């Protein structure tokens, strides 16, 4: 995990257009719908006007989808939006045809159309779903929701709480979403950063608790670009899982926790505040603390606290093998404001940076802007690969791999925790390793979604 000092120092500093068929309905006619619509919601406090958002089931975040480990997710996505859209199930190791990436794994669903998603969830943990067509706009408009997969053996807790963290760029007068979703500044700098921050779609989310109550906090960063720095106040806790994957042992929260776009963390926390006091999940900005979620304490759950929690049961196939004979790749990030990119390949042609700016494209992987006809690499099923990810830019990036999870390989050869999204700060280089055990064409992109829309998008093929 990153320290607050490291974060504050660093903070100073589209898809392949293949025409894939829309999958026809093979499920029951009464399949539960996941309906995307345009709706006004009371995002700001009640004395402000409602904000028009795009949401699933009329709100944001969308409804929590909850299934047991080994169960099935079956939803008919119905598109009531003025744009084509898809649904991506972030962090789920599902069949490639269900991954929901427009132009790569399915055709975008047109306005008025539908698509049936049906897959089995092998992993327990905290995941989420969101739009994956014109994501920089559609996710910013509110198209996301939590996907929770319960363990077969639940942990010893009193309450399970999902907290979807987000930010919104709103016009100060009418409280509506600022329309500049393709802003050159956002694309070339840190991304679309909001001026209003919410938890579960509320400006001041709160839930009453009791002293010594034990909570499981499922944290999801659904923002387009914001890195949340979080701290516990009058709560004592442990990190239990990251990006849906359980840690081998609970880790005490001894410093601030960073959560990049797309990342998740499962905490188990004990309420240490007394009756009549308040506990908080706090957000740190400019060395100041703000309440991200408030827990007023009303009563006492027990006279004494429990001991440290046992680790969550591991998910299947979390082992990392074959490192010594692994295929080695590089992914070099370049571009953006204050970067050194002078030219890159765009649409198969070498293009100068001035022309890239005119095309509203600012970032490159290995000298190429955006998705390509050929994958970054083609891997045999079961092959182990090591990728050096080098951030030669002035900004942080959150690299998300679809369909599989990876571990960082440290300089001493030790391995980091299993994750699906890597937070990389300016000037950093990381080595990640994963086993290509899920066949298909998988997106690999920056989850600062304005960066993905302006060049930071590639894909990996795993052979069947």
DAJO-V423275 format. One record per residue. N is the residue number from 0. OMEGA is omega in whole degrees, -180 to 180 (* if undefined). Layout:
BEGIN
n: (N N)
omega: (OMEGA OMEGA)
END
This chain:
BEGIN
n: (0 1 2 3 4 5 6 7 8 9 10 11 12 13 14 15 16 17 18 19 20 21 22 23 24 25 26 27 28 29 30 31 32 33 34 35 36 37 38 39 40 41 42 43 44 45 46 47 48 49 50 51 52 53 54 55 56 57 58 59 60 61 62 63 64 65 66 67 68 69 70 71 72 73 74 75 76 77 78 79 80 81 82 83 84 85 86 87 88 89 90 91 92 93 94 95 96 97 98 99 100 101 102 103 104 105 106 107 108 109 110 111 112 113 114 115 116 117 118 119 120 121 122 123 124 125 126 127 128 129 130 131 132 133 134 135 136 137 138 139 140 141 142 143 144 145 146 147 148 149 150 151 152 153 154 155 156 157 158 159 160 161 162 163 164 165 166 167 168 169 170 171 172 173 174 175 176 177 178 179 180 181 182 183 184 185 186 187 188 189 190 191 192 193 194 195 196 197 198 199 200 201 202 203 204 205 206 207 208 209 210 211 212 213 214 215 216 217 218 219 220 221 222 223 224 225 226 227 228 229 230 231 232 233 234 235 236 237 238 239 240 241 242 243 244 245 246 247 248 249 250 251 252 253 254 255 256 257 258 259 260 261 262 263 264 265 266 267 268 269 270 271 272 273 274 275 276 277 278 279 280 281 282 283 284 285 286 287 288 289 290 291 292 293 294 295 296 297 298 299 300 301 302 303 304 305 306 307 308 309 310 311 312 313 314 315 316 317 318 319 320 321 322 323 324 325 326 327 328 329 330 331 332 333 334 335 336 337 338 339 340 341 342 343 344 345 346 347 348 349 350 351 352 353 354 355 356 357 358 359 360 361 362 363 364 365 366 367 368 369 370 371 372 373 374 375 376 377 378 379 380 381 382 383 384 385 386 387 388 389 390 391 392 393 394 395 396 397 398 399 400 401 402 403 404 405 406 407 408 409 410 411 412 413 414 415 416 417 418 419 420 421 422 423 424 425 426 427 428 429 430 431 432 433 434 435 436 437 438 439 440 441 442 443 444 445 446 447 448 449 450 451 452 453 454 455 456 457 458 459 460 461 462 463)
omega: (-178 178 178 -179 -179 -180 -178 177 -179 -178 176 179 * -178 174 -173 176 -180 -179 -178 171 -176 -180 -179 175 -174 -177 -179 -178 178 180 -177 168 -168 177 -177 173 -176 169 177 178 -179 178 177 -171 -180 175 177 175 -180 177 -179 168 -176 173 -179 172 -178 176 -5 178 -177 177 174 -175 -180 175 176 -175 179 -178 168 180 180 171 176 179 -174 175 -178 175 178 170 -177 172 176 174 -177 -166 178 -178 177 -177 176 -175 -178 -180 -172 170 179 -177 178 -179 -180 177 172 175 -179 -176 174 -178 -178 180 178 -179 175 -177 -179 178 -180 -178 -174 169 178 -178 -179 177 178 -179 179 178 166 -173 -171 -177 176 -170 176 177 178 175 -174 176 178 -179 174 -175 177 -175 176 176 175 -175 177 180 -180 176 -175 -180 -171 175 -180 178 -177 -176 170 -172 176 -172 173 -173 -176 -174 179 179 180 176 -169 -173 -176 178 -180 178 179 -179 -178 -174 -179 -172 -177 -179 -180 -176 175 178 -174 -176 169 -176 177 -178 -180 -178 -177 -179 176 -180 179 177 176 -179 173 179 -176 165 178 177 -175 -180 175 -178 -177 178 -172 -172 170 180 170 -170 179 178 178 -176 172 174 -171 -178 170 -176 -178 176 -179 177 -176 -176 172 -180 176 178 -179 -179 176 -177 177 -179 -178 177 179 178 178 -180 -178 176 174 173 176 163 -175 173 177 -179 178 179 177 -179 177 179 171 -175 154 -173 173 -179 175 180 178 177 179 179 -180 173 175 -177 -180 175 -175 -179 179 -176 -179 180 -178 -178 179 173 176 180 -178 173 179 175 179 -178 172 -180 173 175 -177 177 -178 174 -177 -176 -179 -174 172 -176 -180 173 170 -177 177 177 174 -179 176 179 178 -176 -178 179 177 178 178 177 -179 176 -177 174 -171 178 -175 179 179 175 178 179 178 -179 178 -169 -170 -180 167 180 175 -179 -179 171 -177 -178 176 179 180 174 176 172 -174 172 179 -177 -180 176 -178 175 -177 172 -178 -175 -178 178 178 -178 -173 174 178 179 -174 -176 176 179 168 -177 174 -177 171 171 176 -177 -177 -180 179 177 -175 175 180 179 -177 172 -179 -178 176 -176 179 -176 176 -177 173 179 169 177 179 176 176 -177 -174 -178 -174 177 178 -171 177 176 -169 175 179 156 -160 174 177 177 -179 -177 168 -171 -175 173 -178 -177 178 174 -176 -180 *)
END
